[in-house]
């Protein structure tokens, strides 16, 4: 017998978005050169290779986030131990909403996510850094 999903992804997104801060593309662009902000790209490597990323963004595949944030994890990344504001983004702000909620629940603060994700970023004409092939 198949399982019955009691909470769908839309409900999870609504709950996350009710508890996390969101930043517009315009607000994010104004912070690109800020040494107090770290842009965190949650997309997988194939997406980065195909689409590029926000210039200077740190790549953290969504599946590794909890392990890279926790300083007690053998996979911890020093960037997450810095006293910075973290701006999470993905393709369309779904993964980033859930990731921002998770990071916030873990104690990583301040953390926000990019409204509309990388799709909105590119659509606005904001700069994109393409990988070296």
C-alpha positions in Angstrom: 0.0 0.0 0.0 1.5 3.4 -1.0 2.1 5.9 1.7 -0.1 8.9 2.1 1.7 12.3 2.1 0.1 14.4 4.8 2.2 17.5 4.3 3.0 18.4 0.7 5.9 20.6 -0.5 3.7 23.7 -0.9 2.7 23.5 2.8 6.4 23.1 3.7 7.3 26.1 1.6 4.5 28.2 3.1 5.6 27.3 6.6 9.3 28.0 5.8 8.5 31.3 4.1 6.4 32.4 7.1 9.5 32.1 9.4 12.4 33.2 7.2 13.6 36.5 5.8 13.6 37.1 2.1 15.7 39.5 0.1 14.9 40.9 -3.4 17.2 40.7 -6.3 17.8 44.5 -6.1 18.6 44.3 -2.4 21.0 41.4 -3.1 22.7 43.2 -5.9 23.5 46.1 -3.6 25.2 43.7 -1.2 27.4 41.9 -3.8 30.6 43.7 -2.7 29.8 43.6 1.0 32.4 41.7 3.0 29.7 41.1 5.6 27.6 38.9 3.3 28.1 35.5 1.8 26.0 34.3 -1.1 25.4 30.5 -0.9 24.4 28.7 -4.0 22.4 25.6 -3.1 22.1 24.2 -6.6 23.8 21.0 -7.7 27.1 21.1 -9.7 25.3 20.4 -13.0 23.1 23.5 -12.6 26.2 25.6 -11.8 28.0 24.4 -14.9 25.0 24.9 -17.1 23.7 28.3 -15.7 26.6 29.9 -13.9 26.2 31.6 -10.5 26.1 34.9 -8.7 29.7 36.2 -8.8 31.7 35.1 -5.8 29.0 32.8 -4.4 30.0 29.9 -2.3 28.7 26.6 -3.6 27.0 24.3 -1.1 24.9 21.5 -2.6 21.6 21.4 -0.7 22.2 17.8 0.4 25.3 18.8 2.3 24.0 21.9 4.0 23.4 20.6 7.5 26.7 18.8 7.5 28.7 21.8 6.3 27.0 24.2 8.8 27.5 22.1 12.0 31.0 22.8 13.4 30.9 19.3 15.0 30.5 17.6 11.7 33.5 16.1 10.0 32.3 17.9 6.9 32.0 21.4 8.5 33.1 24.2 6.2 34.8 27.3 7.8 32.7 29.7 5.8 29.7 28.8 7.9 31.6 29.7 11.1 32.2 33.3 10.0 30.2 36.2 11.5 28.4 37.1 8.3 24.9 37.3 6.8 24.3 34.3 4.6 22.1 34.8 1.5 20.9 31.4 0.2 19.6 30.9 -3.2 18.7 28.1 -5.6 16.9 28.1 -9.0 13.5 29.3 -7.9 13.6 29.9 -4.2 12.1 26.6 -3.1 15.2 24.8 -1.9 16.5 28.0 -0.5 13.3 28.6 1.5 13.6 25.2 3.1 17.3 25.5 3.5 17.1 28.9 5.2 14.5 27.5 7.6 16.8 24.6 8.4 19.9 26.8 8.8 17.9 29.1 11.0 16.7 26.2 13.1 20.3 25.0 13.5 21.3 28.5 14.9 22.9 30.0 11.8 22.0 33.7 11.9 21.5 35.9 10.2 20.4 34.0 7.1 18.0 35.1 4.3 17.0 33.7 0.9 16.8 35.3 -2.5 13.3 35.9 -3.7 12.7 34.2 -7.0 16.1 32.5 -6.8 18.7 32.5 -9.5 16.0 32.6 -12.2 14.9 36.0 -11.0 18.6 37.1 -10.7 19.3 36.3 -14.3 16.0 37.7 -15.5 16.9 41.0 -13.9 20.1 41.3 -15.9 22.3 41.0 -12.8 25.8 39.7 -13.4 26.5 36.0 -13.8 29.8 34.2 -13.3 30.2 31.2 -15.7 32.5 28.4 -14.7 35.7 27.7 -16.6 35.1 24.6 -18.8 
